[in-house]
Amino acid sequence: MGKKKLDYAEAGVDIAAADRTVEKIKKLASATFNESVLSGIGQFGGFYKPNFGTVSNPVLISSADGVGTKLKVAFMTGRHKTVGEDLVNHCINDILVHGARPLFFLDYFATGVLCPEVVADVVEGLSNGCKKAGMALIGGETAEMPDFYAPGEYDLAGFIVGMAEQGKIINGSAIKPGDAVIGLASDGLHTNGYSLARKVVFEIAGLKPEDMIGPVGQTAADTLLTVHRSYLKPVMDALDKFDIKGMAHITGGGLRGNLSRILPDTTQAVIGKDSWLIPPLFSYLQKTGEIDDSDMYRAFNMGIGYVLVVEEHIAGSMVEMLKSSGERPYLIGSITEGSGEVILKD
């Protein structure tokens, strides 16, 4: 008997499964299409004809990001429908800080052995996030790489393109002493600090995903898989009514690491740590893990997911408008003379 010939399936790549996956993705992605999308999923590139509307001098603003080790919680629980929305919302917030409205999105999904059902769940989350933002999911890449990833695991990345009027781009350069700092509440950890949070919850506390985190009132799985929220609607509404000088998305590095990115070198932000309600999850993590304050504020958002800097005299009106729209805004600090730092005061 002759030697069996080697084929791609024997090497670990299932092209038939990939074809089934693409068909599932097509249906989910097409639900996000609008009149600007000129192509369907499956071609070599995505085609998008932007409608500039009243924008006379448009600038495209882009970003790329991942979900980090929050994916490990999805692997543990077999729950994959939220991480796609996490990714979309994280990317939206990153370009929103410059006043950009999202146009279209692409994703990269890579795994060792392709499971069409898992990919479909992830893409369902991507599709949901894009639809809520009025943004098109116009393409991406699904890669099957045997022996590269642990069984049952995958990686996920996203790429966003948005648009802003050049004369209205927000970059923090107008921030000056006397301005006010407003924080918008987060919905838990969002997508940062998960290496530390997982260690506390699953190793130090010894919880299983289905176990309750008492102070939080939810299971560990529900708590850690809470979707990273998008600030698109409240911020766009605020931009229609107020002059916002600077904005920051509070991700890895916390308030210090992110707010400092938009401060002019001659200013500093002084933030009162007692000026907002810190959610029970963060107190639980700190107490259980015996984590220093400095490490908590470096790893986590501590309940503030997004920051806006405005002139002091309009801060009260903006806070009231944000409250009326269902937001949880806090006046968390002010801008003083300094050297580009963020000072956290007890």
N, C-alpha and C positions, 0 to 999 in steps of 0.2 A: 504494500500500500504506500502510495506516495505521501510525502510530507505535506501536512495541511498548510495552505497558503495563509499568510497573515493579512488581515484586513483592518480597517480603521476601528471597527467595533471590537476586535480582539485587542487592540491597543488601548481601549477604554473610552472611545468617543462614539456616542450613539447619535448618528446623523438623523435617524428617524425621530428620536426624542427631540432633537433640536428643531426639526420641522414642525412637530406638534406644538412646541413652545412658541415658535414664531406665530403660529395661527392664533394662539391664545393672546399673545401680545398685541396682535393687530386689532383684535376686537376691543381690548381695553384702551389702547392708545387712540384709536379712531374716535372714541367718545370725547376726547379732549380737543379734537380738531376744530378749527374755525375757518373763516373765509381766507385767512392769510396762508394756510397750509396748502401747498401745491403738490404734495407727494404723499404716498402712503408708506407704511412700514414695509420693509423688505427690499427697498432699493439701496443703492450704494451710499446715498446721501439723503438728507432731509431738505426739502425746499420750503422756504418761508418768505413770503412777500409782505413786508411790514406795512401797516397802515399808520402813517405818521400823524394823521389827524391834524390838530392845530399846532403840533410841535414843528417849529420853523427851522430849528438847528439841532436835529437829533444826534445823540451820542449813544452808542451801544455800550452797555456795561455788563461784564460777564464774571462768572465765578465758578469754582469747582470745589466739591467737598465730598466727604464720606460720612458714614454713620458711626464709625469707631467700634469700640467693643460692646456697644449696646446690642450689636448683632449676636453676641454670645448669649444674651438673654433670649433672643428669638430662637436660637438653636436649642437651648435648654427646654423651652416650652413648646416648641413646634408651632409658635404663633408668628407668622411672617407678614401679616396684612398691614402692620403699622409702620414698619421700618422704611417703607417706600415713601410714605407721607412725611416721616421724620426728615428724610433726605431732601425732599422738595421744599419743605418749609424752612429748613436750615439755609438752603441756597437762596430762597426768596428774601429772607431777612438780611443776608449778607449784602445783596445789591440794593435792598430797600434803604439802607443807611445813607446811600448817595441820592435818594429820591427817585430811584429807577423803578419803573413798572415792568413786571416780568412779561416776556414775549413767548419764549419757547424753552424746552428742556430736553436733555438727552441723558441717558443713563448707561452705566457699565455694570454688568452682572457677571461675575466669574465664579466658577465652582469646579470641583473635581469630577463629579458625576452629575449630569443634568437631571433634575427632577422637574418635569413640566408643571406639576401642581404647585411646587414651592415657588417657581418663577412666576407663575400666574398670581399667586398671593402677593408677592412683592410688587409686581407691576400693577396690581389692583390698588395698592397703596399709592404708588406713583401717580396713577391715573386720578385717584380721588383728590390728591393734593393739587394736581395741575388744574382739574376742573374747578375746584374752589377758588383758585387764583385767576381763573380765566386765561390760563396759559396752555399752550399746546405741547404735548409729548410727541415730538416728531421723529424720534429715532433713538438708537442706542446700539449696544453690543452685548451679546450673550456668549460668553466664552466657556468652553468645557475643556479643562486642563487636568487630565488624570495625574494622580500622585502629587499635585501641586498644593491641594487643600485637603484638610482632614475630612473624613467621611461626614456628610451631613452639614458641612460648613460652606460658606460662600463669602465673597466680598462684594460691596456695593458702592458705587460712586455716582455722582451726578454733576451735570454741567448745565448752567443756566445762562441765558442771554436776556437782558432787559434793556429798556430805553429811557432816557431822560433828556430834557431840554438842556442844552449846554449851559445856558445862562442861569439855570436853576439847580445845577448840580450842588449837592451838599457835601462839604468836605471838612468842616470844623474850623476853617481858616478865619471865620468871622467871630469866633468865640472870644469873649473878653471878660475881665473881672467884673463881678456883679451879676453875671448871668446865672440862671437857675437850672438845676439838674432834676429831671423828672424820670422816674423809673416805672416801667410797666411790669406787672407781675408775670412770672414764669408759670408754666404748668409742670412743676417738678424739675427733674434733672435735665430735661431736653435731650441733647445728645453728647453731653460732656461729663467727665468725671466717672465714667462707668468702670474703669479698672479698679479705682478705689472703692466705689459703691458696691461692686460685686464682691470684693474681698470682705467688706464689712458684713454684708447681708448673708452671703452664702458660706463664708469660711468662719469669720469670727462669731457671728450670731448663729450660724449653723442652720439657717432657714432653708426650706425647700421652696420652689416657686409658688406652690399652692398654700404655703403658710401665711398667716396674717402678720402684718407689721402693725402691732397694737396702736401706737400713737397716730398712725396714718389712717387706719380703718380700712385698709385694702390688703389684698394679698401682695406678696413680693412681686409676682409676675405682673399684676395690674399696675402696681406702683412704678416699676422700672420700665414698663412698656408704654407708659403715658406718652402720648404723641407730643413731639416738639412743636410748639404752636407757631403759627404764622401771625405776624403783626401787620400784614399788608393792609387790611381794611381800616383799622383805627388810625394807622399812620398816614395813609393816603387822605383820609377824612381830615386829619389834623393839618396836613400840608395845604389843603384847600382853604383853610381859615387862618392859619398862623405862619409866621416866619420862623422856621426852625433852623438854627445855626449849625447843629451837629447832631449826629445819632450814632449809636454803637450797639451792635448785637453782642450780648454777653454770652460768650462761649468759653472754650478752653482758656484758662488764664484769669477767669472771673472779671470782676469789675475793674480791678487794677490793670490787668493785662489788655483789656479791650477799650475801656474809656480813654486810656492814655494815648491810644492810636490816633485820636482825632483832636487832641489838645494842642494848641499853639505852644511853642517852646517857652513863652513868657507867662504861661498860666498854669494853674493846677486846679484839680477838682477836689473839694473837701466833702466827703460823704459821711453822713451820720448813720452808723450801723443800727441805731435804734429808730430809724425813720420809716421803716416798713416792717410788716409782719412776716417774720421768717417762718416758712411752712414747717410743720412738725417733722417731715422727712429729714430735713437737714439737721435738726436737733438730735434726732434718733441716730443718724449716721455718726455725728460728732461724739455723742456720749458712748455709743456702742463700740466705736473704733478708737476712742480716746485720741481724737485728732485735734491738733492745735488749731486755734483760730486762723492763723496765717495760712495753713494748709487748706482749711475749709474754703476760705475766700479765694484761694488760688485755683483749686480744683473745680469748684461748683459755682453756679450762678447765685446761690443763696436766696432764691426767690425773686430775683430781678432778671428778666430775660432780655430787656431792651431799654435803652436810655435815650432821652432827648434833651438837648440843651437849647434853652430859649432865653430871651430877655426876661428879667425878673418881673416886670410889670404885666406880662401876659401869662405868667406861669399859672396863676390861680384860675384864669378863664380856661386854659387848656386842660387843667386837671378836671374841672367841672364838666367840660365837653366830653372828655374821655370816660368819666364816670357814667354820664348819661347814655353812652353807647355800649355800656356793659363791661368796660375795662376796669382794672384795679390799679389805678395810677397812684404814685406816691411822690411827694416832693422830698427828694433824698439828699440834696446838697446844693452847693453853690460853687461858682468859679472865683478864684482869687488869683493874685499874682503868684508866680511860681516858676518851675522849670519843667513843666510837662508831666508832672506826677499826679497820681490819684492817692489822696490821703484818706484812710478809713479811720473815723473817730468813734470811740465808744460813747 
